[in-house]
Amino acid sequence: MKPFDIDSKVLIVGLGLLGGSYAKALSKKGIYVSAIDTRTESINYALENGIIKDGSDSVNEALIKAADVIVFALYPKVFINWIKENQALFCPGTLITDVTGVKKCVVDEINAVLRHDVEFVAAHPMAGREVYGVENSDDRIFNGANYIVVPTERNTKEGIDNCKKLGIYLGFARIAELSPEKHDEMIGFVSQLTHCIAVSLMTCCDDESLVDYTGDSFRDLTRIARINDAMWSELFMLNKDSLLKQMDVFIDEFRELKNLISDGNVPVLRDKMKLSTKRRALFDRK
C-alpha cells in the first residue's frame, strides 16, 4: 500500500451530502477524485461543477481499478452488499474506508468476506447537515469537526495512517481512534440518543403554531429532528443494544430531574445545573 498523498486517486461510492463534501474537500487540495452513484443527475452535477474529475452511474471497473482509496458513503446494508457483489474488481493493495454511523456489525461482516489483499479501515466523520444530495455538499462542515478512525486487529499501521491522512486532507480539526465496540457505545450517546430526544420533542406536542413563538433554545435542540427516516431507522436498529442502554440512562437522569423539581429540592437542582454548565464548558474550550 502506497502512502496517501496529493498524488493518490480517490473514488467515492455514493455521491450524497457526505460523499459530495468529501469530493469537494479533496478536489480543492488537488487530489484526483472520481465517483460512482446510481443517480445520473448527481454525477452530472458533480462533473459540471468541478467536484469530481470522472464519474459513472453504474459499477465501473476502470474507475475502481484506478483508485488507491475508495470511500463508501452508502447506507450500511447497501455498503455490505456492494462489497459482496463487487470486491473482485478491487486492485490488490486498495484501501477502502467509509462514513457509516455504526461500526461493529458493519466491520465484522465486511471483514468476514473481504479479500485479504484489500484493507478496510473504518472511519466516521462527525459532521453533517439536515439536507441531502451532492447539490447541498459543503466541505466547510469538516472545519472544527471530529474524525474517528475505527481500526481492528486486521488493520496495518500503513492502512491506519493513510486513513488518518485522509482525515487531515479533508480538513478535520481532531482525529481520534476508537475500537468498533467503543465507537458504537459512544455514538449511541452523543449522536443517536440526541436524535431520539429531538424527534421526541417534535412529536410530543401537536401545536402547529409553535413555530410562531419558540425561541433559539427550542430551535437549537430540535435542529436534528429534520431527519432522514430511512437512514436513521437503519442506524438505530443496527446499534439497538447500545442505543437502548443510553436511552435507559437518560430516562433515569430525566426522572431524577423531574423528582427534584416535584419535591422542590432547589439546592440539588442547582447542583445539577452547575455540573451541566461545568461539563458544557469543555466543549466551548474545544
C-alpha positions as CSV (number, residue, x, y, z in Angstrom):
1,M,0.0,0.0,0.0
2,K,1.5,3.3,-1.0
3,P,1.3,6.3,1.3
4,F,-1.7,8.6,0.9
5,D,-0.8,12.0,-0.6
6,I,-1.8,14.6,-3.1
7,D,-1.0,12.1,-6.0
8,S,-3.4,9.5,-4.7
9,K,-6.5,8.8,-6.6
10,V,-9.8,8.6,-4.6
11,L,-13.0,7.0,-5.7
12,I,-16.2,7.9,-3.8
13,V,-19.1,5.5,-4.0
14,G,-22.3,7.3,-3.0
15,L,-22.3,10.9,-4.0
16,G,-24.8,12.4,-1.5
17,L,-24.1,15.1,1.1
18,L,-21.1,13.5,2.7
19,G,-19.7,11.8,-0.4
20,G,-20.1,15.1,-2.2
21,S,-18.5,17.1,0.6
22,Y,-15.5,14.6,0.7
23,A,-15.2,15.1,-3.1
24,K,-15.2,18.9,-2.8
25,A,-12.6,19.0,0.0
26,L,-10.2,16.6,-1.7
27,S,-10.6,18.2,-5.2
28,K,-9.7,21.6,-3.7
29,K,-6.5,20.0,-2.4
30,G,-5.6,18.9,-6.0
31,I,-6.4,15.2,-5.4
32,Y,-7.9,13.3,-8.4
33,V,-11.4,12.3,-7.3
34,S,-13.9,10.2,-9.2
35,A,-17.3,8.9,-8.1
36,I,-20.0,6.3,-8.6
37,D,-23.6,6.9,-7.9
38,T,-26.8,5.4,-9.2
39,R,-28.3,8.9,-9.8
40,T,-27.1,10.2,-13.1
41,E,-28.1,13.7,-12.1
42,S,-25.7,13.6,-9.2
43,I,-22.8,12.5,-11.4
44,N,-23.6,15.2,-14.0
45,Y,-23.9,17.9,-11.3
46,A,-20.5,16.9,-9.8
47,L,-18.8,16.9,-13.2
48,E,-20.3,20.2,-14.3
49,N,-19.3,21.9,-11.0
50,G,-15.8,20.6,-10.9
51,I,-16.4,18.4,-7.8
52,I,-15.1,15.3,-9.5
53,K,-12.9,14.5,-12.5
54,D,-14.7,11.4,-13.7
55,G,-17.9,9.5,-12.7
56,S,-20.3,6.8,-13.5
57,D,-23.9,6.0,-12.7
58,S,-23.1,2.3,-12.5
59,V,-20.4,0.0,-11.2
60,N,-17.4,0.9,-13.3
61,E,-14.4,-1.4,-13.4
62,A,-12.0,1.2,-14.8
63,L,-12.8,3.7,-12.0
64,I,-12.5,1.0,-9.3
65,K,-9.1,-0.3,-10.6
66,A,-7.7,3.2,-10.9
67,A,-8.4,4.1,-7.3
68,D,-5.8,4.0,-4.5
69,V,-8.5,4.7,-1.9
70,I,-12.2,4.0,-2.2
71,V,-14.6,5.9,0.2
72,F,-18.0,4.3,0.7
73,A,-20.7,6.8,1.5
74,L,-23.6,4.4,1.5
75,Y,-26.2,3.1,3.9
76,P,-24.7,0.2,6.0
77,K,-26.6,-2.6,4.4
78,V,-26.1,-1.2,0.9
79,F,-22.4,-0.9,1.6
80,I,-22.1,-4.5,2.8
81,N,-23.9,-5.8,-0.3
82,W,-21.8,-3.7,-2.6
83,I,-18.6,-5.2,-1.2
84,K,-20.0,-8.8,-1.5
85,E,-21.1,-8.2,-5.1
86,N,-18.2,-6.2,-6.5
87,Q,-15.0,-6.7,-4.5
88,A,-13.5,-8.8,-7.3
89,L,-12.9,-5.6,-9.1
90,F,-10.5,-4.1,-6.4
91,C,-6.9,-4.0,-7.2
92,P,-4.6,-5.6,-4.6
93,G,-3.4,-3.1,-2.0
94,T,-6.5,-0.9,-2.3
95,L,-7.6,0.9,0.9
96,I,-11.3,1.1,1.5
97,T,-13.0,3.2,4.1
98,D,-16.4,4.5,4.9
99,V,-18.6,7.2,6.6
100,T,-21.0,4.8,8.2
101,G,-22.6,5.8,11.5
102,V,-22.4,2.3,13.1
103,K,-19.3,0.1,13.1
104,K,-19.2,-3.2,15.0
105,C,-21.8,-5.1,12.8
106,V,-20.6,-3.5,9.6
107,V,-16.8,-4.0,10.2
108,D,-17.4,-7.6,11.3
109,E,-19.5,-8.5,8.3
110,I,-17.2,-6.9,5.8
111,N,-14.0,-8.3,7.3
112,A,-15.6,-11.7,7.2
113,V,-15.9,-11.7,3.4
114,L,-13.3,-9.1,2.3
115,R,-10.3,-10.3,0.2
116,H,-7.1,-10.4,2.3
117,D,-5.2,-8.3,-0.3
118,V,-7.6,-5.3,0.3
119,E,-7.7,-3.4,3.6
120,F,-10.8,-1.9,5.2
121,V,-10.2,0.8,7.8
122,A,-13.5,2.1,9.1
123,A,-13.9,5.8,9.8
124,H,-16.7,8.1,11.0
125,P,-16.8,11.9,10.1
126,M,-18.7,13.6,12.9
127,A,-20.1,16.2,10.6
128,G,-23.3,16.7,8.6
129,R,-26.2,18.9,7.7
130,E,-30.0,18.4,7.7
131,V,-30.1,18.5,3.9
132,Y,-29.3,15.8,1.3
133,G,-27.6,15.3,-2.0
134,V,-24.4,16.4,-3.7
135,E,-26.2,19.7,-4.6
136,N,-26.0,20.6,-0.9
137,S,-22.5,19.3,-0.3
138,D,-20.2,21.7,1.6
139,D,-16.6,20.9,2.7
140,R,-16.8,23.5,5.3
141,I,-18.8,21.1,7.5
142,F,-15.4,19.4,8.3
143,N,-13.8,22.6,9.7
144,G,-13.6,22.2,13.5
145,A,-15.2,18.8,13.4
146,N,-14.0,15.4,14.7
147,Y,-13.0,12.4,12.6
148,I,-12.9,9.0,14.2
149,V,-10.8,6.2,12.8
150,V,-12.1,2.7,13.9
151,P,-9.4,0.1,13.3
152,T,-9.3,-3.6,14.1
153,E,-6.5,-6.2,14.6
154,R,-6.7,-6.9,10.9
155,N,-5.5,-3.4,10.0
156,T,-1.9,-2.5,9.3
157,K,-0.1,0.6,10.6
158,E,0.1,1.8,7.0
159,G,-3.6,1.5,6.4
160,I,-4.5,3.3,9.7
161,D,-2.0,6.1,8.9
162,N,-3.5,6.5,5.4
163,C,-7.0,6.7,6.8
164,K,-5.8,9.4,9.3
165,K,-4.1,11.3,6.5
166,L,-7.4,11.3,4.6
167,G,-9.0,13.0,7.6
168,I,-6.2,15.6,7.6
169,Y,-6.7,16.3,3.9
170,L,-10.4,16.6,4.4
171,G,-9.8,19.4,7.0
172,F,-10.9,17.8,10.2
173,A,-9.8,19.6,13.4
174,R,-9.3,16.5,15.5
175,I,-8.6,12.9,14.6
176,A,-9.4,10.2,17.2
177,E,-9.1,6.4,17.3
178,L,-11.7,4.0,18.8
179,S,-12.4,0.3,18.7
180,P,-15.7,-0.7,16.9
181,E,-17.3,-1.5,20.3
182,K,-16.3,1.7,21.9
183,H,-17.4,3.7,18.9
184,D,-20.9,2.2,18.9
185,E,-21.2,2.8,22.6
186,M,-20.1,6.4,22.2
187,I,-22.2,7.1,19.1
188,G,-25.3,5.7,20.9
189,F,-24.9,8.5,23.4
190,V,-23.6,11.6,21.5
191,S,-25.5,11.1,18.2
192,Q,-28.3,8.5,18.3
193,L,-29.7,9.4,21.7
194,T,-29.6,13.1,20.8
195,H,-31.6,12.4,17.6
196,C,-34.1,10.4,19.6
197,I,-34.5,13.3,22.0
198,A,-35.0,15.8,19.1
199,V,-37.6,13.5,17.5
200,S,-39.5,13.2,20.8
201,L,-39.5,16.9,21.3
202,M,-41.1,17.4,17.9
203,T,-43.6,14.6,18.3
204,C,-44.8,15.2,21.8
205,C,-46.7,18.4,21.0
206,D,-49.1,18.7,18.1
207,D,-49.5,22.5,18.3
208,E,-48.7,23.7,14.8
209,S,-48.4,27.3,16.0
210,L,-45.2,26.5,17.9
211,V,-43.1,28.0,15.1
212,D,-44.7,31.4,15.8
213,Y,-43.4,31.7,19.4
214,T,-40.5,29.5,20.0
215,G,-37.0,30.9,20.7
216,D,-33.5,29.8,19.9
217,S,-33.3,27.2,22.6
218,F,-36.1,25.1,21.0
219,R,-34.8,25.6,17.5
220,D,-31.2,24.6,18.6
221,L,-32.4,21.5,20.4
222,T,-34.6,20.3,17.5
223,R,-32.3,21.2,14.6
224,I,-31.5,17.5,14.0
225,A,-35.2,16.5,14.2
226,R,-35.4,17.1,10.5
227,I,-34.3,13.6,10.0
228,N,-33.7,11.1,7.2
229,D,-36.1,8.4,8.4
230,A,-34.7,5.6,6.2
231,M,-31.1,6.1,7.2
232,W,-31.6,6.8,10.9
233,S,-34.1,4.0,11.5
234,E,-31.5,1.6,10.0
235,L,-28.7,3.0,12.2
236,F,-30.9,2.7,15.3
237,M,-31.7,-0.9,14.6
238,L,-28.1,-1.8,13.8
239,N,-26.9,-0.3,17.1
240,K,-30.1,-1.1,19.1
241,D,-28.4,-2.6,22.2
242,S,-26.1,0.4,22.8
243,L,-28.9,2.9,22.0
244,L,-31.4,1.3,24.3
245,K,-28.8,1.3,27.1
246,Q,-28.2,5.0,26.6
247,M,-31.9,5.7,26.5
248,D,-32.3,4.0,29.9
249,V,-29.6,6.1,31.4
250,F,-31.2,9.3,30.0
251,I,-34.6,8.3,31.2
252,D,-33.3,7.6,34.8
253,E,-31.5,11.0,34.8
254,F,-34.6,12.8,33.4
255,R,-36.7,11.1,36.1
256,E,-34.3,12.3,38.8
257,L,-34.5,15.8,37.5
258,K,-38.3,15.6,37.5
259,N,-38.3,14.4,41.1
260,L,-36.1,17.3,42.2
261,I,-38.5,19.8,40.7
262,S,-41.5,17.9,42.0
263,D,-40.0,17.8,45.6
264,G,-38.9,21.4,45.4
265,N,-35.3,20.4,46.1
266,V,-33.7,23.6,44.8
267,P,-30.2,23.0,46.3
268,V,-29.7,19.7,44.5
269,L,-31.4,21.0,41.4
270,R,-28.9,23.9,41.3
271,D,-26.0,21.4,41.8
272,K,-27.2,19.5,38.7
273,M,-27.3,22.7,36.7
274,K,-23.8,23.7,37.9
275,L,-22.5,20.2,36.9
276,S,-24.1,20.6,33.5
277,T,-22.6,24.1,33.0
278,K,-19.1,22.8,34.0
279,R,-19.3,19.9,31.5
280,R,-20.6,22.0,28.7
281,A,-17.7,24.4,29.2
282,L,-15.3,21.7,28.0
283,F,-17.0,21.9,24.5
284,D,-16.7,25.6,24.4
285,R,-12.9,25.3,25.0
286,K,-12.6,22.9,22.1
